Amino acid sequence: MKKLALILFAATAICAFAADTTVKGHLVDLSCAAEEGSNPGFGVKHTKDCLQMEECAKSGYGVLTEDRKVIRFDKAGNEQAKKFIADLKKRNDIKVVVTGNLQGEQITVNKIELQ
């Protein structure tokens, strides 16, 4: 039992000190990305207005990378994205740099900035 507790503690400590990862690409909602993300030029054409539509916002957000992968945001990251989008001056071609802990195809968002 002590060994298991020690292993869990070590795993938690490693995760807590894991280096942040930076992901670059276009800010997208998951609904539109699923439908059109593989289309050339989708990221450039995707608009702030679309990101703020109720259905799109409910689907969550992510980053569409150059190689056409979508890295999904965690729940708190989706809330950060809503605030980020509300403050945006740009209307389309919303390139971002997202910093956080990447696990598979989801990122625990620490920061979202314009690229």
Secondary structure as the mmCIF struct_conf table of DSSP 4:
data_model
#
loop_
_struct_conf.conf_type_id
_struct_conf.id
_struct_conf.beg_label_comp_id
_struct_conf.beg_label_asym_id
_struct_conf.beg_label_seq_id
_struct_conf.end_label_comp_id
_struct_conf.end_label_asym_id
_struct_conf.end_label_seq_id
HELX_RH_AL_P HELX_RH_AL_P1 LYS A 2 ALA A 16
TURN_TY1_P TURN_TY1_P1 PHE A 17 PHE A 17
HELX_LH_PP_P HELX_LH_PP_P1 ALA A 18 ASP A 20
STRN STRN1 THR A 21 ASP A 29
HELX_RH_AL_P HELX_RH_AL_P2 LEU A 30 GLU A 36
TURN_TY1_P TURN_TY1_P2 GLY A 37 SER A 38
BEND BEND1 ASN A 39 ASN A 39
TURN_TY1_P TURN_TY1_P3 PRO A 40 GLY A 41
HELX_RH_AL_P HELX_RH_AL_P3 PHE A 42 LYS A 45
STRN STRN2 THR A 47 THR A 47
HELX_RH_AL_P HELX_RH_AL_P4 LYS A 48 GLN A 52
BEND BEND2 MET A 53 MET A 53
HELX_RH_AL_P HELX_RH_AL_P5 GLU A 54 SER A 59
STRN STRN3 TYR A 61 LEU A 64
TURN_TY1_P TURN_TY1_P4 GLU A 66 ASP A 67
BEND BEND3 ARG A 68 ARG A 68
STRN STRN4 VAL A 70 PHE A 73
HELX_RH_AL_P HELX_RH_AL_P6 LYS A 75 ASP A 87
STRN STRN5 ASN A 92 ASN A 92
STRN STRN6 LYS A 95 GLN A 103
TURN_TY1_P TURN_TY1_P5 GLY A 104 GLU A 105
STRN STRN7 GLN A 106 LEU A 114
#
